[in-house]
Amino acid sequence: METLSDFGTVQFFSVNTFTTGIYRTWFGMGERVAASQLAACLMGFILTLILVERWFRQRAKYYQSGSRNQRIPKYALTGMRQAIAQCICILPILLGFVIPATTLFQMTIDSWNENFNPRFWSFVQNSFLMAGLTAFLCGAIALIMAYGLRLYPSRSMRFSVRLAAMGYAIPGSVIAVGILIPMGQFDQLVDAGMQSTFGISTGLLLSGTIAALIFAYLVRFLAVAFSTVEASLDRIKPHLDEAARSLGHNTQQTLMRVHVPLMRSGLLTAALLVFVDVMKELPATLIVRPFDFDTLAVRVYQLASDERLAEAAAPALTIVLAGMIPVLTLSWQIRRGQPSTSSENE
């Protein structure tokens, strides 16, 4: 779904995909019907994948039966196997991170004065603000949805939750247009009513605002947070809920005092994943953002489109560094959860 919804990479390399076709058809040609047909084809394919995945899993449940600090046994490789394993592990890191990051870093140093100016820091501030707010809201909403599904696992509840979490399968450009149309109609309705009643023009209340942009992010990335939170909540055995109820806790107290402490790492992971996705989201930001409100992703796209690659290096490298946050955090959590050799010997 991430690959099918990508826009910036395929647009830069002039590769015709569903997302670029939808964007060009809708905004370049003004053909909303044709763009909707392309979006429907893409949605049908994504929906098929989701249904197949759900069918394979069906009612499988996985609970944490052992200690979270259980040490994973190691398998030592020697000789040629060790060399082959090292090469296989190093190759994607070298091609996917070391070489591109080194190139971006060199270009950033060469264009230091052009890159680091007051406008650059405003892009950083806008990106971190949007990513932080969306990550917090996505985590909270995903927790409410997952816990509601745990309490009331009815068919209608499951359908509603799955439907709300399907935004990740929709390209950002389609989500942006789908949000702007009803918000624009609402703003026009309110403006017309205020002018006819009080003679005051309210203008655009929702369209082109930060609230509309955050709502687009929530629709787009709620599935990322929900899948992580749901997996963490499913690992908690149901008898803990029953024990908390027997001690006089209601549903809210059980959630805050029992589930949230056990799900702390899962909630943090969900927030970090959403944070990184928002940092690099392009089409929704490009369409819905307020006037003169650019993020790092939009800035990279604009500079790359103008072939100003040296100036695009600094914001691109910042996005790369932000993407390393969940990797480092998860690695730290894994190392922290494993017992040390000395304590194991004791």
C-alpha positions in Angstrom: 0.0 0.0 0.0 2.9 2.3 0.7 4.4 1.7 -2.7 1.1 2.0 -4.6 0.4 5.3 -2.8 3.8 6.9 -3.4 3.8 10.1 -5.4 7.1 12.0 -5.0 9.5 9.3 -6.2 7.5 8.2 -9.3 6.7 11.9 -10.1 10.4 12.9 -10.0 11.5 9.9 -12.2 8.5 10.4 -14.6 7.0 7.0 -14.0 3.3 6.7 -14.8 1.4 5.1 -11.9 -2.1 5.3 -10.5 -1.2 8.1 -8.1 0.5 10.3 -10.7 -2.3 9.5 -13.2 -5.0 10.5 -10.6 -3.1 13.7 -9.8 -2.6 14.7 -13.4 -6.1 13.8 -14.5 -7.8 15.7 -11.6 -5.6 18.8 -11.4 -4.0 18.9 -14.8 -7.1 18.1 -17.0 -9.9 18.8 -14.6 -11.5 15.4 -15.2 -12.9 14.5 -11.8 -14.9 11.5 -13.2 -11.8 9.9 -14.9 -9.7 10.5 -11.8 -12.4 8.9 -9.6 -12.4 5.9 -11.9 -8.7 5.5 -11.6 -9.0 5.8 -7.8 -11.7 3.2 -7.7 -9.5 0.7 -9.6 -6.7 1.3 -7.2 -9.0 1.0 -4.2 -10.5 -2.2 -5.5 -7.0 -3.8 -5.8 -6.1 -2.6 -2.3 -9.4 -3.9 -0.8 -8.7 -7.3 -2.4 -5.3 -7.5 -0.7 -6.8 -6.5 2.7 -9.6 -9.1 2.4 -7.1 -11.8 1.4 -4.9 -11.0 4.4 -7.8 -11.0 6.8 -9.0 -14.4 5.4 -5.6 -16.0 6.0 -5.4 -14.7 9.5 -9.1 -15.3 10.3 -9.4 -15.7 14.1 -5.8 -16.3 15.0 -4.8 -14.8 18.3 -1.3 -14.4 19.7 -0.7 -13.8 23.4 2.5 -13.1 25.3 3.0 -16.4 27.2 6.6 -16.1 28.2 8.7 -13.4 29.8 9.4 -10.3 27.8 13.0 -10.5 28.9 13.5 -14.0 27.4 16.9 -14.1 25.7 16.8 -15.2 22.1 19.3 -18.0 21.4 22.2 -17.1 19.0 23.4 -19.2 16.1 27.0 -18.6 15.3 28.2 -18.5 11.6 31.7 -19.3 10.6 33.8 -19.3 7.4 32.1 -18.7 4.1 28.6 -18.6 5.6 29.7 -15.8 7.9 31.1 -13.8 5.0 28.0 -14.3 2.9 25.7 -13.3 5.7 27.7 -10.1 6.4 27.6 -9.2 2.7 23.9 -9.7 2.4 23.3 -7.6 5.6 25.7 -4.8 4.6 24.5 -4.5 0.9 21.0 -3.0 1.6 22.5 -0.7 4.3 25.2 0.5 1.9 22.9 1.0 -1.1 19.9 2.2 0.8 21.4 4.5 3.4 25.2 5.0 3.5 25.7 6.1 -0.1 22.6 8.3 -0.4 23.2 9.8 3.0 26.8 10.5 2.3 25.9 12.2 -1.0 23.3 14.3 0.7 25.7 15.3 3.4 28.4 16.3 0.9 25.9 18.4 -1.0 24.7 20.0 2.2 28.2 21.0 3.2 28.9 22.4 -0.3 25.8 24.5 -0.2 25.8 25.4 3.5 24.9 29.1 3.1 22.1 28.4 0.7 20.6 25.6 2.8 20.7 26.8 6.3 18.7 30.1 6.3 15.7 31.3 8.4 13.3 29.7 5.9 14.9 26.3 6.4 14.2 26.4 10.1 10.6 27.5 9.5 10.2 24.4 7.3 11.7 22.2 10.1 9.3 23.8 12.6 6.2 23.3 10.4 7.2 19.6 9.7 7.8 18.7 13.4 4.7 20.6 14.5 2.4 18.7 12.1 4.2 15.4 12.7 4.0 15.7 16.5 0.3 16.7 16.7 -0.7 14.0 14.2 1.3 11.3 16.0 -0.3 12.2 19.3 -3.9 12.3 17.9 -3.4 9.1 15.9 -2.1 7.2 18.9 -5.0 8.4 21.1 -7.7 7.7 18.5 -6.2 4.3 17.7 -6.2 3.4 21.3 -9.9 4.2 21.7 -10.7 2.3 18.5 -8.7 -0.8 19.5 -10.1 -0.8 23.1 -13.7 -0.3 21.8 -13.2 -3.3 19.5 -11.9 -5.3 22.4 -15.0 -4.5 24.6 -17.6 -4.8 21.8 -16.3 -7.2 19.1 -19.5 -7.2 17.1 -19.6 -7.4 13.4 -20.8 -3.8 13.0 -18.0 -2.6 15.3 -15.4 -4.5 13.4 -16.7 -3.2 10.1 -16.7 0.4 11.4 -13.1 0.2 12.7 -11.7 -1.4 9.6 -13.5 1.2 7.4 -12.0 4.0 9.5 -8.5 2.5 9.2 -8.6 2.0 5.4 -7.2 5.5 4.7 -3.7 4.2 4.4 -4.7 2.4 1.2 -5.9 5.7 -0.5 -3.4 7.9 -2.2 -2.8 11.2 -0.4 -4.0 13.3 -3.4 -7.3 11.5 -3.4 -7.7 12.0 0.3 -6.9 15.7 0.0 -9.4 16.3 -2.7 -12.0 14.3 -0.9 -11.5 16.5 2.2 -11.3 19.8 0.3 -14.6 19.3 -1.5 -16.9 18.9 1.5 -15.0 21.4 3.5 -15.2 24.0 0.7 -19.0 23.4 0.4 -19.3 23.9 4.2 -17.3 27.1 4.1 -19.4 28.4 1.3 -22.7 27.5 3.1 -21.6 29.2 6.3 -20.3 32.3 4.4 -23.6 32.6 2.4 -25.7 32.3 5.6 -23.6 34.9 7.5 -23.8 37.3 4.6 -27.5 37.0 4.2 -28.2 37.2 7.9 -25.6 39.6 9.4 -23.9 41.0 6.3 -20.5 39.5 7.4 -18.3 37.3 5.2 -16.6 34.5 7.2 -14.3 33.4 4.3 -12.7 30.0 4.5 -13.1 28.5 8.0 -11.8 25.0 7.3 -10.4 24.8 3.8 -6.7 25.5 3.6 -6.1 25.5 7.4 -3.9 23.5 9.7 -7.0 21.7 11.0 -7.8 20.5 7.5 -4.2 19.3 7.0 -4.2 17.4 10.3 -7.5 15.8 9.5 -6.0 14.7 6.1 -3.1 13.2 8.0 -5.4 11.4 10.4 -7.4 9.8 7.6 -4.2 8.8 5.8 -2.1 7.4 8.7 -4.7 6.2 11.3 -4.2 2.6 10.0 -0.5 2.8 10.8 -1.2 3.6 14.5 -4.2 1.3 14.7 -2.4 -1.8 13.5 0.4 -1.3 16.0 -1.9 -0.5 18.9 -4.2 -3.4 18.1 -1.3 -5.9 17.9 -0.1 -4.7 21.3 -3.6 -4.9 22.9 -4.2 -8.3 21.5 -1.2 -9.7 23.3 -2.8 -8.8 26.6 -4.7 -11.8 27.9 -8.4 -11.3 28.5 -8.3 -12.6 32.1 -6.4 -9.3 33.1 -9.6 -7.4 32.1 -11.7 -9.8 34.2 -9.3 -9.4 37.2 -9.5 -5.6 37.0 -13.3 -5.7 36.8 -13.4 -8.0 39.9 -11.4 -5.4 41.8 -13.9 -2.7 41.1 -12.3 -0.9 38.1 -14.6 0.3 35.3 -13.6 0.2 31.6 -11.8 3.6 31.7 -9.8 2.7 34.8 -8.9 -0.7 33.4 -7.6 0.9 30.2 -5.5 3.6 32.0 -4.2 1.5 34.9 -3.8 -2.0 33.3 -3.6 -1.8 29.5 -1.8 1.5 28.9 1.2 0.6 31.1 1.5 -2.8 29.4 1.2 -1.2 25.9 3.6 1.7 26.5 6.2 0.4 24.0 3.4 -0.3 21.4 2.0 3.2 21.8 5.4 4.7 21.4 6.1 2.7 18.3 2.7 3.7 16.8 3.4 7.4 17.4 6.9 7.2 16.0 5.7 5.5 12.8 3.0 8.1 12.3 5.6 10.8 13.0 7.9 9.6 10.3 5.1 9.1 7.7 3.8 12.6 8.3 7.3 14.0 7.9 7.6 12.6 4.4 4.0 12.9 3.3 3.9 15.0 0.1 0.6 15.0 -2.0 -1.8 15.7 0.8 0.4 18.4 2.2 0.9 19.9 -1.3 -2.8 20.2 -1.8 -4.3 20.9 1.6 -1.6 23.0 3.3 -2.4 26.7 4.2 -1.0 29.5 2.1 2.8 29.9 2.6 3.0 26.9 4.9 5.6 24.6 3.5 7.1 21.5 5.1 10.4 19.8 4.4 8.8 17.3 2.1 7.1 20.1 0.0 10.4 22.0 0.0 12.3 19.0 -1.3 9.7 18.4 -4.0 9.8 22.0 -5.2 13.6 22.2 -5.3 14.0 18.8 -7.0 11.4 19.8 -9.6 13.5 22.9 -10.4 16.6 20.7 -10.6 18.1 22.5 -7.6 19.3 19.3 -6.0 22.1 20.9 -4.0 19.6 23.1 -2.1 17.3 20.1 -1.7 20.0 18.1 0.1 19.6 19.7 3.6 15.8 19.2 3.9 16.1 15.7 2.4 18.8 14.8 4.9 16.6 16.1 7.7 13.8 13.8 6.7 16.3 10.9 6.6 17.5 11.7 10.1 13.9 11.9 11.3 13.2 8.5 9.8 16.0 7.0 11.9 14.2 7.9 15.1 11.9 4.9 15.3 14.8 2.5 14.2 17.1 3.7 17.0 14.2 3.8 19.5 13.1 0.2 18.7 16.7 -1.0 18.8 17.1 0.6 22.2 13.9 -1.0 23.5 15.0 -4.5 22.3 18.4 -4.2 23.9 16.9 -2.9 27.1 14.4 -5.8 27.2 17.1 -8.4 26.9 18.9 -9.5 30.1 22.6 -9.0 30.3 25.1 -11.9 30.4 26.1 -11.3 34.0 22.5 -11.3 35.2 21.8 -14.5 33.2 24.8 -16.2 34.8 23.6 -15.2 38.2 
